Amino acid sequence: MLRGLLFDMDGVLVNNLEVHRAAFAEFFRRYGVNRTFEELNRHFGRGNDDIMGDLMPADIVKRVGIRELGYQKEAIYRELYAPIIEPQPGLIRFLEEAYAKKLCCAVGSSGYRVNVDFVLEKCDIAHYFEAIVAGDEVTRCKPDPEIYLTAAGKLGLQPAECVVFEDAEAGIEAAKRAGMRVVALATTFDREFLGRTDADIIVDDFRDVDVEMLRRLVE
């Protein structure tokens, strides 16, 4: 039986790929680091500690600190995004439907908690979510299943009772390893790429989703 909905944040609650790209470009510029979008794309969906460890030179990581580097990049992101942020198309309508049908909702993001709070506040959707699990609140980020297992636990639900909304391969893998069904949004990656993952359903955005579809998926 479907009882809970778990939402990734980046690329799911908001379609923010280009803003993250711009923030990373500015962040790398400040440190004199040259990275391509192709290198960056391979890391979307993972935690900032993993991204910084892979993409930033070891001497900078040692001097500044891996967590501080992440905080600096995310501060740039929030500054760029605040004037233009908006929820994913169809999201508010879908959250209203989920609430009316008494489904529990949680956010499970590899992003920092300050970013999750920023998105929920700016989009005025915090009241829809009963639990939040962020990347800096767990031991292991996606593709490890810890984030989604923790989110389900906070809702008092079993993994089989939950459907996850994801946009990236690492998140899809995390949800499947947690024993959950996955709806993939073709926001960060296209349908062809997502078709090579273990996602159960692929949609363009929340205008293509309704609760009855998800109930059939879980049955």
C-alpha positions in Angstrom: 0.0 0.0 0.0 1.2 3.5 -0.9 1.6 5.6 2.2 4.6 7.9 1.7 6.2 10.1 -1.0 9.9 10.9 -0.8 11.3 13.8 -2.8 14.8 14.6 -3.8 15.3 18.4 -4.0 17.7 19.5 -6.8 16.0 18.8 -10.1 12.8 17.6 -8.5 11.3 20.2 -6.2 13.0 22.9 -8.3 14.5 22.7 -11.8 17.8 24.3 -10.8 20.5 22.6 -12.9 21.6 25.8 -14.7 21.8 27.7 -11.5 24.0 25.0 -9.9 26.2 25.0 -13.0 26.5 28.8 -12.8 27.4 28.6 -9.1 30.0 26.0 -9.7 31.5 28.0 -12.6 31.8 31.0 -10.3 33.1 28.9 -7.4 35.8 27.3 -9.6 36.7 30.7 -11.1 37.4 32.1 -7.6 39.8 29.2 -6.9 41.4 29.2 -10.4 40.2 25.7 -11.1 39.2 24.6 -14.6 36.5 22.0 -14.8 34.1 21.1 -17.6 30.3 20.7 -17.4 30.9 17.1 -18.5 33.0 16.4 -15.4 30.4 18.1 -13.2 27.4 16.3 -14.7 28.9 13.0 -13.6 28.6 14.1 -10.0 25.0 15.5 -9.9 23.0 13.7 -7.2 25.9 13.1 -5.0 26.9 15.0 -1.8 29.0 18.1 -1.8 31.8 16.4 0.2 32.2 13.8 -2.6 32.0 16.4 -5.3 34.6 18.6 -3.7 36.9 15.7 -3.0 36.8 14.6 -6.6 36.9 18.0 -8.4 38.9 20.3 -6.2 42.8 20.1 -6.0 44.0 18.2 -2.9 46.0 21.2 -1.7 42.9 23.5 -1.7 40.9 20.8 0.0 43.6 20.5 2.7 44.0 24.2 3.2 40.3 25.3 3.2 38.5 22.1 4.3 36.1 20.0 2.3 33.0 21.1 4.2 33.9 24.8 4.0 34.3 24.6 0.3 30.8 23.1 0.0 29.4 25.9 2.1 31.1 28.6 -0.1 29.7 27.1 -3.3 26.2 26.8 -1.9 26.2 30.4 -0.7 26.9 31.4 -4.3 24.1 29.2 -5.4 21.6 30.7 -3.0 22.6 34.2 -4.0 22.1 33.5 -7.7 18.9 31.6 -7.2 16.9 33.7 -4.7 15.6 36.2 -7.2 14.3 33.6 -9.7 13.4 30.5 -7.8 10.1 28.8 -8.5 8.7 25.3 -7.9 8.8 22.6 -10.5 5.8 22.7 -12.9 2.8 20.9 -11.4 4.5 20.4 -8.0 2.0 22.5 -5.9 -1.0 20.8 -7.5 0.5 17.4 -6.9 1.4 18.2 -3.2 -2.1 19.4 -2.6 -3.5 16.1 -4.0 -1.1 14.0 -1.9 -2.2 16.0 1.2 -5.8 15.5 0.4 -5.3 11.8 0.1 -3.4 11.7 3.4 0.0 10.6 2.0 3.0 11.5 4.1 5.8 13.5 2.4 9.5 13.9 3.1 12.5 15.5 1.5 15.6 13.3 1.0 18.4 15.4 -0.5 22.2 15.1 -0.7 22.3 18.9 -0.5 23.0 20.7 2.7 20.2 21.4 5.1 20.5 25.2 4.6 19.7 24.6 0.9 16.7 22.4 1.6 15.3 25.0 4.0 16.0 27.8 1.5 14.1 26.0 -1.3 11.1 25.0 0.9 10.8 28.6 2.3 11.3 30.4 -1.0 8.8 28.1 -2.8 6.4 28.3 0.2 6.0 24.5 0.4 7.6 23.6 3.8 4.1 22.9 5.3 3.7 19.9 3.0 6.6 18.0 4.4 6.6 16.0 7.6 10.3 15.2 7.6 13.6 16.3 6.0 16.8 14.4 5.6 19.8 16.4 4.2 23.2 15.3 3.1 25.0 17.0 6.0 22.8 15.1 8.5 23.8 11.5 7.4 26.9 9.5 7.3 26.7 8.4 3.7 25.1 10.3 0.7 23.6 8.9 -2.4 24.0 6.4 -4.1 24.0 4.9 -0.6 20.4 4.3 0.6 20.9 5.9 4.0 19.1 9.2 3.1 15.9 7.4 1.9 15.9 4.8 4.6 16.2 7.5 7.2 13.4 9.6 5.6 11.1 6.6 5.6 11.9 5.9 9.2 11.1 9.5 10.2 7.7 9.0 8.6 7.2 5.7 10.4 6.9 3.8 7.1 8.4 0.7 5.5 10.4 1.1 2.2 7.8 -0.8 0.2 5.2 1.8 1.2 7.1 4.7 -0.3 7.6 6.1 -3.8 10.7 8.3 -4.5 10.9 11.2 -7.0 14.4 11.5 -8.4 16.3 13.1 -11.3 19.8 11.6 -11.1 21.4 8.2 -11.4 22.9 8.3 -7.9 19.5 9.1 -6.4 17.7 6.4 -8.4 20.3 3.9 -7.3 19.9 5.0 -3.6 16.1 4.6 -3.7 16.2 1.2 -5.4 18.8 0.0 -2.9 16.4 1.2 -0.2 13.7 -1.1 -1.7 11.5 1.7 -3.0 9.8 2.4 -6.3 11.2 5.4 -8.3 9.6 8.0 -10.5 12.4 9.8 -12.5 11.9 13.4 -13.7 13.6 14.2 -17.0 14.9 17.6 -15.8 18.7 17.1 -15.2 19.1 14.2 -17.6 17.0 13.3 -20.7 14.7 10.3 -21.1 17.2 8.3 -23.0 19.7 8.5 -20.2 17.1 7.8 -17.5 15.9 4.8 -19.5 19.2 3.1 -18.8 18.7 3.4 -15.0 16.4 1.4 -12.8 13.7 4.0 -12.6 10.2 2.5 -12.7 8.5 5.5 -14.4 10.0 8.5 -16.3 8.0 11.7 -16.6 8.8 15.3 -17.7 7.5 16.9 -14.5 4.7 16.7 -11.9 2.1 17.6 -14.5 2.5 14.0 -15.7 1.9 12.4 -12.2 -1.1 11.6 -10.0 -1.6 9.6 -6.9 -3.6 6.8 -8.6 -0.6 6.2 -10.9 1.6 5.8 -7.9 -0.8 3.5 -6.1 -0.8 1.2 -9.1 3.0 1.3 -9.2 3.2 0.1 -5.6 0.6 -2.6 -5.8 
